[in-house]
């Protein structure tokens, strides 16, 4: 399956096994061409590549060798700079596998030392704003650029010739799509800045113009790098995107969306890899798990006949470390698994397994806070858990609002009720309302509103041509100058509006995958800085027609402050971290809990989802014991009580099944010896 492409991206919803398959693919490339240098690099902030390889990785490529007792990966041999022509590759060291985990923050400091002065010098006086004020606003558009710098660094490694192939383990879906959009966003923003810089150079003396021209040269070079990156990403002869997924409802919905979005951006998708497909062996329960997967695999196969769908068998022990990854890579490379795992036409979902009448140890009640966030890695079942909690809370306490902030919504499927971006009462309930947030729609409406207010403030000024004031250009396209990820402000704004209302006793949040959930928390401080800078400038010019925009900024600052206060208050918000009983999930869950605690956010418990029931089948029982052992490790290591949510055959959907699912939750241990939360 390997080919001549230099850059291979592995992407998909969080929790589908991107890192494992990316590492296995890199090992396949090394096996097929032992003299070639292959680099695997992780762009995922979760940093699971080190966990997978069981080796500490840094931001510098390190040679990966399966030497017994080796604690550190071998440092990268010095490589001569790339020369001109094809002979440059002769300076490379021996072939093999190298690995690194990108640390974009380390690339940011030297970049900003040139970037910020260039932005400020490109600023020129507008109709209302001075050069200094415009420069200040330009410089606020830097948060989030470190992610783009990481991708630019990967592109530079690909172009340098230091490595023959580069395999990239990407972040989850929405995060990667935003990253792929950043070059376009940067191009728009630099176009605005350049328009002002050209005027600045033409209106100054020779020395001043030369200084501006030098700064403009840096911005033009950056723009050129962004253009080359876009060309590289879209070139099917040099780049390939391997779309990884699971045969489950939520991953399937997101994969279909992801596939469409990648196609719209011109990214060449070369295959769909369905991971963790059940084999044909075992008891009826085993075959039931396989039957659950059948309709989803068929939908993947119908995506595009020209894009092959490959199936990878679920291993009872997930491959970790080179000693297990190498044979896994060889088995995958043989191509036999896809044929062996093919589904027969008769295979389909089983009936729902009845929940035990009495849980082993009753699960503790949900926290008595207004906001309950269900967060975790993608694909762990956050939507089902959040919906089940909301259904039972509604029955016991009254009106509850259930909000999905994930771009790939699944609440409609889980609740079997058609939902929109408007609070809708779920049929069959007396007080459960649900909403699937339309982030693109919210963002488009905000862009339109701000553009209209900007035009109103510049009545009489030229609206087209080279004489359009630079501050009007900026305000027309204000969101292009915003920090990357500002679209997630929609979730923050929506939740704050719900908090202010007295209508709902509880607000249950079905969060986006782990990376995006963390960004919403971080976004509060980033957005507050940006809005404060805008408000500080705009408030000085209220009398000149910028009052409405200034008031908008002030309103957002109040919203952000209210959201921060709610997050920080243990009486207003708590987090439930959802995970699965898998070895690799332990480290990820621990990092998420540590991250939340560092920010003084209250973590209520860890919920280990879809643990199998007791069984006579050796295969099912062995899997259940492994899942429970992983849950016990989580409880001991993290120091928080663990609640177990059992697998009930198919994924619960509809009010009756969700209620049965919630009733079946149980505490892992009666008197857990845990540290103080």
DRENDODO-434160 format. One line per field, with one value per residue (C-alpha): residue number from 1; x, y, z. Coordinates in Angstrom, 1 decimal, always signed. Example, Ala and Ser with C-alpha at 12.3 -4.5 7.8 and 13.67 -1.06 7.14 Angstrom:
n	1,2 $
xx	+12.3,+13.7 $
yy	-4.5,-1.1 $
zz	+7.8,+7.1 $
END
This chain:
n	1,2,3,4,5,6,7,8,9,10,11,12,13,14,15,16,17,18,19,20,21,22,23,24,25,26,27,28,29,30,31,32,33,34,35,36,37,38,39,40,41,42,43,44,45,46,47,48,49,50,51,52,53,54,55,56,57,58,59,60,61,62,63,64,65,66,67,68,69,70,71,72,73,74,75,76,77,78,79,80,81,82,83,84,85,86,87,88,89,90,91,92,93,94,95,96,97,98,99,100,101,102,103,104,105,106,107,108,109,110,111,112,113,114,115,116,117,118,119,120,121,122,123,124,125,126,127,128,129,130,131,132,133,134,135,136,137,138,139,140,141,142,143,144,145,146,147,148,149,150,151,152,153,154,155,156,157,158,159,160,161,162,163,164,165,166,167,168,169,170,171,172,173,174,175,176,177,178,179,180,181,182,183,184,185,186,187,188,189,190,191,192,193,194,195,196,197,198,199,200,201,202,203,204,205,206,207,208,209,210,211,212,213,214,215,216,217,218,219,220,221,222,223,224,225,226,227,228,229,230,231,232,233,234,235,236,237,238,239,240,241,242,243,244,245,246,247,248,249,250,251,252,253,254,255,256,257,258,259,260,261,262,263,264,265,266,267,268,269,270,271,272,273,274,275,276,277,278,279,280,281,282,283,284,285,286,287,288,289,290,291,292,293,294,295,296,297,298,299,300,301,302,303,304,305,306,307,308,309,310,311,312,313,314,315,316,317,318,319,320,321,322,323,324,325,326,327,328,329,330,331,332,333,334,335,336,337,338,339,340,341,342,343,344,345,346,347,348,349,350,351,352,353,354,355,356,357,358,359,360,361,362,363,364,365,366,367,368,369,370,371,372,373,374,375,376,377,378,379,380,381,382,383,384,385,386,387,388,389,390,391,392,393,394,395,396,397,398,399,400,401,402,403,404,405,406,407,408,409,410,411,412,413,414,415,416,417,418,419,420,421,422,423,424,425,426,427,428,429,430,431,432,433,434,435,436,437,438,439,440,441,442,443,444,445,446,447,448,449,450,451,452,453,454,455,456,457,458,459,460,461,462,463,464,465,466,467,468,469,470,471,472,473,474,475,476,477,478,479,480,481,482,483,484,485,486,487,488,489,490,491,492,493,494,495,496,497,498,499,500,501,502,503,504,505,506,507,508,509,510,511,512,513,514,515,516,517,518,519,520,521,522,523,524,525,526,527,528,529,530,531,532,533,534,535,536,537,538,539,540,541,542,543,544,545,546,547,548,549,550,551,552,553,554,555,556,557,558,559,560,561,562,563,564,565,566,567,568,569,570,571,572,573,574,575,576,577,578,579,580,581,582,583,584,585,586,587,588,589,590,591,592,593,594,595,596,597,598,599,600,601,602,603,604,605,606,607,608,609,610,611,612,613,614,615,616,617,618,619,620,621,622,623,624,625,626,627,628,629,630,631,632,633,634,635,636,637,638,639,640,641,642,643,644,645,646,647,648,649,650,651,652,653,654,655,656,657,658,659,660,661,662,663,664,665,666,667,668,669,670,671,672,673,674,675,676,677 $
xx	+0.0,+3.0,+3.9,+6.1,+4.3,+6.5,+3.9,+1.3,-1.3,-3.3,-6.4,-9.8,-11.9,-10.1,-9.8,-10.0,-6.4,-4.7,-1.4,-1.2,-1.9,+0.4,+3.3,+2.5,+2.5,+5.9,+7.3,+5.8,+7.7,+10.9,+10.4,+9.7,+12.7,+15.3,+17.7,+15.2,+14.8,+11.2,+10.0,+6.8,+5.8,+2.8,+0.9,-1.6,-1.4,-2.4,+1.2,+0.2,+3.1,+5.5,+3.0,+2.6,+6.4,+7.2,+10.0,+10.2,+10.2,+11.1,+10.7,+13.9,+13.8,+15.3,+16.2,+13.9,+15.6,+14.3,+17.2,+16.5,+16.9,+17.2,+15.6,+16.2,+15.8,+19.0,+19.8,+19.5,+22.8,+23.9,+22.7,+24.3,+22.2,+20.4,+22.4,+21.2,+20.1,+19.4,+22.8,+21.7,+20.3,+23.8,+24.6,+21.9,+22.8,+21.6,+18.0,+15.5,+12.7,+12.8,+10.1,+9.3,+6.4,+6.0,+6.3,+5.0,+5.5,+9.3,+9.0,+6.8,+9.3,+11.9,+9.0,+7.2,+10.4,+10.2,+6.5,+5.2,+7.5,+6.6,+2.9,+3.3,+5.5,+3.0,+0.2,-0.8,-3.2,-6.8,-9.9,-10.5,-7.5,-3.9,-0.9,-0.3,-3.8,-3.9,-0.5,-1.9,-4.9,-2.7,-0.5,-3.5,-3.9,-0.9,-2.5,-2.9,-0.2,+2.1,+0.0,+0.4,+4.2,+4.3,+2.7,+5.0,+7.9,+6.7,+6.5,+10.0,+11.3,+9.5,+11.1,+14.5,+15.2,+16.5,+13.8,+12.5,+9.0,+7.2,+4.1,+2.0,-0.2,-2.7,-5.0,-8.7,-11.1,-12.2,-8.7,-7.0,-9.6,-9.0,-5.2,-5.7,-7.7,-5.0,-2.9,-6.0,-6.8,-3.3,-3.3,-6.5,-5.1,-1.7,-3.5,-5.2,-1.9,+0.0,-2.6,-1.7,+2.1,+2.2,+0.6,+3.0,+6.0,+4.7,+4.0,+7.4,+11.0,+13.5,+15.0,+11.6,+10.3,+13.3,+12.6,+9.0,+10.0,+12.3,+9.4,+7.1,+9.7,+9.3,+5.5,+5.7,+8.1,+5.7,+2.8,+4.9,+5.5,+1.8,+1.0,+3.6,+2.1,-1.3,+0.1,+1.9,-1.2,-3.3,-0.8,-1.8,+1.7,+3.4,+0.7,-1.8,-4.5,-5.3,-8.7,-9.0,-12.3,-14.2,-17.4,-19.6,-22.3,-20.5,-17.2,-19.2,-21.1,-17.9,-15.9,-18.5,-18.4,-14.6,-14.4,-16.6,-14.7,-11.3,-12.6,-13.9,-10.4,-8.7,-6.9,-6.3,-7.9,-6.3,-8.0,-10.4,-9.1,-11.7,-9.9,-10.8,-13.2,-14.4,-13.4,-15.9,-15.0,-16.7,-20.1,-23.3,-22.4,-19.1,-21.0,-23.4,-20.5,-19.5,-23.1,-23.1,-20.2,-21.7,-24.0,-21.2,-18.7,-21.2,-21.7,-17.9,-17.7,-20.4,-18.5,-16.5,-15.8,-12.4,-11.3,-10.6,-11.8,-9.5,-10.4,-8.1,-8.9,-9.4,-6.5,-7.3,-4.1,-3.5,-0.1,+2.3,+6.0,+8.1,+8.0,+4.2,+3.9,+6.3,+4.2,+1.0,+2.5,+3.4,+0.0,-1.7,+0.7,-0.2,-3.7,-5.3,-7.3,-9.6,-10.7,-11.0,-13.1,-15.5,-19.2,-21.8,-25.1,-27.0,-24.8,-26.5,-27.1,-28.3,-31.1,-30.3,-29.0,-31.1,-29.3,-28.8,-31.7,-29.4,-25.9,-23.1,-22.4,-24.8,-23.2,-23.1,-25.6,-24.5,-23.0,-25.6,-24.1,-25.9,-23.3,-22.1,-19.5,-19.0,-15.5,-12.9,-11.3,-13.4,-15.3,-15.6,-19.4,-19.7,-22.9,-24.6,-23.4,-24.4,-27.9,-28.5,-27.6,-29.9,-32.8,-32.6,-32.0,-35.1,-37.3,-36.0,-35.5,-37.4,-36.2,-32.8,-31.0,-28.7,-26.2,-23.9,-20.8,-19.2,-19.1,-20.0,-23.3,-24.8,-27.4,-30.2,-29.3,-28.9,-32.2,-34.0,-35.3,-34.6,-32.5,-31.4,-29.5,-32.7,-33.7,-36.1,-38.2,-37.4,-40.5,-41.7,-40.2,-41.8,-38.8,-35.8,-34.7,-31.8,-29.7,-27.0,-24.9,-24.4,-20.9,-20.5,-23.9,-23.2,-19.8,-21.3,-24.0,-21.4,-19.2,-22.2,-23.2,-19.7,-19.3,-22.6,-21.6,-18.2,-19.8,-22.1,-19.2,-17.5,-20.3,-18.9,-15.5,-14.6,-15.9,-13.9,-10.5,-7.2,-8.6,-10.6,-9.4,-7.2,-9.2,-12.4,-10.7,-9.8,-13.2,-14.9,-12.8,-12.4,-12.7,-9.9,-7.7,-9.0,-7.0,-7.4,-10.1,-12.2,-15.2,-15.4,-16.5,-19.9,-20.0,-18.8,-21.4,-24.2,-23.4,-23.2,-26.7,-28.1,-26.5,-28.0,-31.5,-33.3,-35.3,-33.2,-32.2,-29.4,-27.3,-25.6,-22.8,-21.9,-18.4,-16.3,-13.3,-10.6,-8.4,-11.4,-12.8,-9.4,-9.4,-12.8,-11.3,-8.1,-10.1,-11.7,-8.4,-7.3,-10.6,-10.7,-7.3,-8.4,-11.8,-10.2,-7.7,-10.4,-12.7,-9.8,-9.2,-12.9,-14.1,-11.9,-13.7,-17.4,-18.3,-16.9,-19.5,-17.6,-19.9,-21.9,-18.8,-17.4,-20.6,-20.4,-16.9,-17.9,-20.8,-18.4,-16.0,-18.9,-19.9,-16.4,-16.0,-19.3,-18.1,-14.8,-16.6,-18.9,-16.0,-14.0,-17.0,-17.3,-21.0,-21.7,-19.8,-18.2,-16.5,-17.1,-14.3,-15.5,-13.0,-12.7,-11.1,-7.9,-4.3,-3.5,-6.5,-5.0,-2.3,-4.6,-7.2,-4.6,-3.3,-6.8,-7.6,-4.3,-5.0,-8.4,-7.1,-4.2,-6.8,-8.7,-11.6,-13.6,-13.4,-16.3,-15.3,-14.0,-16.7,-15.3,-17.8,-18.8,-17.3,-18.5,-20.8,-19.8,-19.7,-19.1,-17.2,-13.5,-13.0,-15.7,-14.6,-10.9,-11.9,-14.1,-11.2,-8.8,-11.3,-11.9,-8.1,-7.6,-10.4,-8.7,-5.4,-7.2,-8.8,-5.5,-3.3,-5.6,-7.1,-10.7,-13.7,-14.5,-18.0,-18.5,-21.0,-21.6,-22.0,-25.6,-25.1,-25.9,-25.3,-28.3,-30.7,-34.1,-35.4,-36.1,-32.7,-30.9,-32.7,-31.8,-28.2,-28.0,-29.6,-26.9,-24.0,-22.1,-19.2,-16.0,-15.3,-17.4,-14.7,-12.2,-8.8,-8.4,-6.4,-8.2,-9.8 $
yy	+0.0,+2.3,+4.6,+7.5,+10.2,+12.0,+13.2,+10.8,+12.2,+9.9,+11.6,+10.9,+11.3,+11.1,+7.6,+5.7,+4.5,+7.1,+7.0,+3.2,+3.0,+5.9,+4.2,+0.9,+2.5,+4.1,+0.7,-0.7,+1.9,+1.1,-2.7,-2.1,+0.3,-0.3,+2.3,+5.1,+7.5,+7.6,+10.1,+9.8,+13.1,+13.8,+17.0,+15.8,+17.8,+14.7,+13.4,+9.7,+8.8,+8.6,+6.4,+4.1,+3.7,+3.6,+6.0,+9.7,+11.9,+15.5,+18.1,+16.9,+13.7,+10.7,+7.3,+4.6,+1.2,-1.9,-2.3,-4.1,-1.8,+1.4,+4.2,+6.9,+7.0,+7.5,+11.1,+12.0,+11.9,+15.3,+15.8,+18.1,+20.9,+20.1,+21.0,+21.8,+19.0,+15.4,+14.7,+16.3,+13.0,+11.3,+13.3,+11.5,+9.0,+5.4,+4.4,+3.6,+5.1,+8.4,+10.0,+13.3,+15.1,+18.6,+21.3,+24.4,+26.7,+26.4,+27.6,+30.6,+32.8,+33.4,+33.7,+36.4,+38.4,+39.2,+38.8,+41.4,+44.2,+43.5,+43.8,+47.0,+48.7,+47.7,+49.6,+53.0,+55.6,+55.0,+57.2,+56.7,+54.7,+55.7,+53.7,+52.7,+51.5,+49.5,+47.9,+46.9,+45.2,+43.4,+42.0,+40.5,+37.9,+35.7,+33.2,+29.8,+30.5,+28.1,+25.2,+26.5,+26.9,+23.2,+22.3,+24.7,+22.9,+19.5,+20.9,+22.3,+18.8,+17.3,+19.8,+19.6,+16.0,+15.0,+12.3,+10.2,+9.8,+11.6,+10.1,+12.6,+11.7,+14.5,+15.9,+15.0,+16.1,+19.6,+20.6,+19.3,+20.9,+24.2,+23.7,+23.0,+26.2,+28.3,+28.9,+30.4,+32.5,+33.7,+34.6,+36.7,+38.5,+39.2,+40.5,+43.1,+44.0,+44.2,+46.7,+49.0,+48.3,+49.2,+52.6,+53.1,+52.5,+54.8,+57.7,+57.8,+58.8,+56.5,+55.3,+54.8,+53.1,+50.8,+49.7,+49.1,+47.2,+44.9,+44.1,+43.6,+41.2,+39.0,+39.0,+38.2,+35.3,+34.0,+34.3,+32.4,+29.6,+29.4,+29.2,+26.4,+24.5,+24.7,+23.4,+20.6,+19.5,+19.4,+17.7,+14.0,+13.2,+14.3,+14.1,+11.5,+11.5,+8.2,+8.5,+6.3,+5.4,+2.9,+1.0,+2.9,+5.5,+8.7,+7.9,+7.1,+10.4,+12.3,+10.4,+11.1,+14.8,+14.7,+13.0,+15.7,+18.5,+17.1,+16.8,+20.4,+21.6,+19.5,+17.2,+13.8,+11.0,+7.7,+5.2,+4.7,+2.4,+0.9,+0.0,-2.6,-4.7,-7.8,-11.2,-14.0,-16.1,-16.5,-16.7,-15.0,-11.9,-11.7,-12.0,-9.3,-6.9,-7.7,-7.3,-3.7,-2.8,-4.2,-1.2,+1.3,-0.5,-0.7,+3.1,+3.6,+1.4,+3.5,+6.8,+6.6,+3.6,+5.0,+5.2,+1.7,+0.7,-1.5,-3.4,-3.9,-6.6,-5.7,-7.1,-8.3,-6.6,-3.3,-3.2,-1.0,-0.8,-1.8,-5.5,-5.6,-2.8,-4.6,-7.8,-5.7,-3.6,-6.8,-8.3,-5.1,-4.8,-8.3,-7.1,-10.4,-9.0,-7.0,-10.2,-12.2,-9.6,-8.9,-8.8,-11.1,-9.6,-11.2,-9.7,-6.8,-5.3,-7.5,-6.7,-4.6,-6.7,-6.2,-4.4,-6.1,-5.6,-4.4,-2.9,-4.5,-1.2,+1.7,+4.6,+7.9,+10.6,+13.2,+16.5,+19.1,+21.8,+23.7,+22.9,+19.3,+18.8,+15.4,+15.5,+13.1,+11.5,+11.3,+8.0,+7.1,+7.6,+11.1,+11.8,+8.6,+9.3,+12.9,+12.1,+9.3,+11.7,+14.4,+12.0,+10.8,+14.3,+15.6,+12.9,+13.6,+17.4,+19.1,+21.2,+20.3,+21.7,+19.3,+21.1,+19.5,+21.7,+19.1,+20.0,+16.4,+16.2,+12.8,+13.9,+13.6,+10.0,+9.2,+10.8,+9.8,+13.3,+15.9,+18.7,+22.1,+25.1,+26.1,+24.7,+21.9,+19.8,+16.1,+14.1,+11.9,+14.1,+16.8,+19.0,+17.9,+20.4,+19.8,+21.8,+21.0,+24.2,+25.3,+26.8,+27.7,+29.4,+31.3,+32.4,+33.5,+35.6,+37.3,+38.1,+39.6,+41.7,+43.1,+43.9,+45.8,+47.8,+48.6,+49.9,+52.1,+53.6,+54.6,+56.3,+58.6,+56.7,+55.0,+51.4,+50.0,+50.4,+51.4,+54.3,+52.1,+53.1,+50.4,+50.5,+49.8,+46.9,+45.5,+45.9,+44.4,+41.3,+41.5,+37.8,+37.1,+39.0,+37.0,+34.4,+30.9,+28.9,+32.0,+30.1,+28.0,+31.2,+30.1,+27.3,+29.8,+32.3,+29.7,+28.3,+31.7,+32.6,+29.4,+30.1,+33.6,+32.2,+30.8,+28.5,+25.4,+23.8,+21.8,+22.3,+19.1,+19.7,+17.1,+18.4,+18.2,+15.8,+16.3,+18.7,+21.0,+20.8,+22.0,+24.8,+26.1,+26.4,+28.2,+30.3,+32.3,+34.0,+34.3,+35.8,+38.1,+39.6,+40.1,+41.6,+43.9,+45.2,+45.8,+47.5,+49.7,+51.0,+51.3,+53.0,+56.0,+56.5,+56.0,+59.4,+58.7,+55.9,+52.9,+52.8,+49.8,+47.7,+48.9,+47.8,+44.4,+43.9,+45.0,+42.5,+39.6,+40.6,+40.3,+36.9,+35.6,+36.8,+35.1,+31.9,+32.0,+32.6,+29.6,+27.3,+28.3,+27.9,+24.4,+25.1,+26.0,+23.5,+20.1,+17.8,+14.1,+12.6,+9.8,+7.1,+3.5,+0.6,+0.5,+0.7,+3.7,+5.6,+5.7,+8.2,+10.3,+10.4,+11.2,+14.2,+15.5,+15.3,+17.0,+19.7,+20.5,+20.4,+22.7,+25.3,+24.7,+23.1,+20.6,+17.0,+15.0,+11.5,+9.3,+7.3,+4.2,+3.4,+0.2,-2.4,-5.8,-7.9,-11.2,-14.0,-17.7,-17.1,-17.0,-14.2,-12.0,-12.6,-11.9,-8.6,-7.7,-8.4,-6.3,-3.4,-3.6,-3.8,-0.6,+1.1,+0.1,+1.5,+4.8,+4.9,+4.3,+6.5,+9.5,+9.5,+10.0,+7.7,+5.6,+4.9,+2.0,+2.1,-1.4,-2.3,-3.3,-4.8,-2.1,+1.6,+3.0,+5.2,+6.6,+7.5,+4.0,+2.6,+5.7,+5.3,+1.6,+2.5,+5.1,+2.8,+0.2,+2.4,+1.3,+2.3,+0.4,+0.1,+0.7,+2.5,+3.5,+4.4,+7.6,+10.8,+14.1,+15.4 $
zz	+0.0,+0.3,-2.6,-3.6,-1.6,+0.9,+3.4,+4.9,+7.3,+9.6,+10.9,+12.3,+15.4,+18.7,+20.2,+16.8,+16.9,+14.6,+16.6,+16.5,+12.8,+11.9,+13.8,+12.2,+8.7,+9.4,+10.4,+7.1,+5.1,+6.9,+6.3,+2.6,+2.1,+4.9,+3.4,+3.6,+6.6,+7.8,+10.3,+12.4,+13.9,+16.2,+16.0,+18.6,+21.9,+23.8,+23.2,+22.9,+20.6,+23.5,+25.4,+22.4,+21.7,+25.4,+24.7,+25.8,+22.7,+22.2,+19.5,+17.8,+15.6,+17.5,+16.1,+17.3,+17.9,+19.7,+22.0,+25.3,+28.3,+26.2,+28.2,+25.7,+22.0,+20.1,+19.2,+15.6,+13.7,+12.3,+8.8,+6.4,+5.1,+1.9,-1.2,-4.6,-7.0,-6.5,-5.0,-1.7,-0.3,-0.3,+2.9,+4.9,+7.6,+7.6,+7.1,+9.8,+11.9,+13.6,+15.8,+17.3,+19.1,+17.9,+20.5,+18.5,+21.5,+21.0,+17.5,+18.4,+20.4,+17.6,+15.1,+17.1,+17.4,+13.7,+13.2,+15.7,+14.6,+11.0,+11.8,+13.7,+11.0,+8.4,+10.2,+8.6,+9.9,+8.9,+9.0,+12.7,+14.0,+14.4,+13.3,+16.9,+17.4,+14.2,+15.1,+18.5,+16.9,+14.3,+17.1,+18.8,+16.1,+17.2,+19.7,+17.9,+15.3,+17.0,+15.6,+12.1,+12.7,+13.7,+10.3,+8.5,+10.2,+9.0,+5.5,+5.8,+6.9,+3.9,+1.5,+3.0,+1.9,+5.4,+5.4,+2.6,+4.1,+6.9,+8.6,+10.6,+13.5,+13.5,+16.2,+16.2,+13.4,+14.2,+15.4,+12.2,+9.9,+11.6,+11.2,+7.5,+7.2,+9.0,+5.8,+4.1,+7.2,+7.4,+3.7,+4.2,+7.3,+5.7,+2.6,+4.9,+6.6,+3.2,+1.9,+4.7,+4.5,+0.8,+1.6,+4.5,+2.2,-0.5,+2.0,+3.7,+2.9,+1.4,+4.8,+6.4,+3.2,+3.2,+6.8,+6.0,+2.9,+5.0,+7.3,+4.4,+3.0,+6.1,+5.8,+2.1,+2.8,+5.5,+2.9,+0.4,+2.9,+3.6,-0.1,-0.6,+2.4,+0.8,-2.5,-0.7,+1.2,-2.0,-4.2,-4.6,-5.9,-2.7,+0.1,+1.2,+3.9,+5.6,+7.3,+10.4,+12.0,+14.0,+13.0,+15.6,+15.2,+16.4,+14.6,+11.4,+11.5,+12.0,+9.4,+6.7,+7.6,+7.7,+4.4,+2.8,+4.4,+3.3,-0.3,-0.2,+0.8,-1.9,+0.5,-1.2,+0.8,-0.3,+2.0,+4.9,+7.6,+9.9,+13.1,+15.8,+13.7,+15.6,+14.1,+13.3,+16.3,+19.7,+21.3,+20.3,+22.3,+20.4,+17.2,+18.4,+18.9,+15.3,+14.1,+15.5,+13.2,+10.0,+8.9,+9.6,+7.5,+4.6,+4.8,+4.6,+1.6,-0.1,+0.5,-2.8,-4.9,-5.8,-2.1,-0.7,+2.7,+4.7,+7.9,+10.8,+13.4,+17.1,+19.2,+22.7,+23.8,+22.0,+20.3,+22.4,+22.1,+19.0,+20.0,+19.4,+16.8,+14.3,+14.0,+13.9,+11.0,+9.1,+9.6,+8.4,+5.4,+4.2,+3.3,+4.5,+7.4,+5.1,+3.3,+6.5,+8.2,+5.3,+6.5,+5.2,+4.0,+6.9,+9.6,+11.5,+15.0,+17.9,+20.3,+23.4,+26.3,+29.4,+32.2,+35.5,+37.9,+40.6,+40.0,+42.0,+43.9,+43.3,+41.5,+43.5,+42.4,+39.9,+41.3,+42.4,+40.2,+37.4,+34.8,+34.3,+31.6,+30.1,+28.5,+27.2,+24.2,+21.0,+20.5,+24.2,+24.4,+25.9,+24.0,+25.3,+28.9,+28.8,+27.4,+29.9,+32.7,+31.4,+31.0,+34.6,+36.0,+34.2,+35.8,+39.3,+39.3,+36.5,+33.5,+32.1,+29.1,+27.2,+24.9,+22.3,+21.5,+19.2,+15.5,+14.7,+16.6,+17.7,+20.2,+17.6,+17.0,+20.7,+21.7,+18.5,+18.3,+15.6,+17.1,+15.8,+17.1,+19.0,+22.4,+21.5,+23.9,+23.6,+22.7,+25.6,+28.4,+30.6,+30.9,+28.8,+26.2,+23.9,+21.4,+18.9,+18.5,+14.9,+15.3,+11.5,+11.5,+14.7,+13.3,+9.9,+11.7,+13.9,+10.8,+9.0,+12.0,+12.6,+8.9,+8.8,+11.9,+10.4,+7.2,+9.2,+11.1,+7.8,+6.0,+3.2,+3.0,-0.2,-0.2,-3.1,-4.8,-3.3,-1.3,+1.1,+4.6,+6.2,+9.4,+7.4,+5.7,+9.1,+10.7,+7.6,+8.1,+11.8,+12.4,+9.9,+12.4,+15.4,+17.2,+15.6,+17.3,+18.0,+16.4,+19.6,+21.3,+20.1,+22.8,+25.5,+24.5,+24.3,+27.7,+29.3,+27.9,+29.4,+32.8,+33.0,+32.4,+35.4,+33.2,+33.7,+36.9,+35.3,+32.1,+30.9,+28.3,+25.7,+25.0,+21.9,+21.9,+24.4,+22.5,+21.6,+25.1,+26.4,+23.9,+25.1,+28.6,+27.2,+24.8,+27.7,+28.5,+24.9,+23.8,+26.7,+25.8,+22.2,+23.0,+25.7,+23.2,+20.6,+23.2,+24.5,+21.0,+19.9,+23.1,+22.3,+19.0,+20.1,+19.0,+15.5,+14.8,+16.4,+19.5,+18.4,+17.7,+21.1,+22.9,+21.2,+22.5,+26.0,+25.9,+24.9,+27.8,+30.3,+28.8,+29.1,+32.7,+33.6,+32.0,+33.8,+37.1,+36.5,+35.6,+38.7,+41.1,+42.6,+43.3,+39.7,+37.5,+37.7,+35.1,+34.5,+32.5,+30.2,+29.0,+28.1,+29.9,+27.8,+28.7,+26.5,+27.8,+31.3,+30.5,+28.4,+31.1,+33.7,+31.7,+31.2,+34.9,+35.7,+33.2,+34.7,+38.3,+37.4,+36.4,+39.6,+37.8,+39.8,+38.4,+39.9,+38.8,+35.9,+34.0,+32.3,+29.6,+27.8,+30.1,+29.2,+31.5,+33.2,+30.6,+30.3,+27.0,+27.7,+25.1,+26.5,+30.1,+29.3,+27.7,+30.7,+33.1,+31.1,+31.0,+34.8,+35.5,+33.4,+35.4,+38.7,+37.5,+36.6,+40.1,+41.8,+39.7,+39.3,+42.8,+41.8,+42.2,+39.1,+37.9,+35.5,+32.6,+31.3,+27.6,+26.9,+23.5,+21.0,+21.7,+23.7,+21.8,+22.8,+26.2,+27.5,+26.6,+27.9,+31.2,+31.4,+30.6,+33.3,+35.9,+35.2,+36.1,+39.2,+41.4,+40.8,+44.5,+47.6,+49.6,+47.1,+48.5,+46.6,+47.1,+47.8,+44.6 $
END
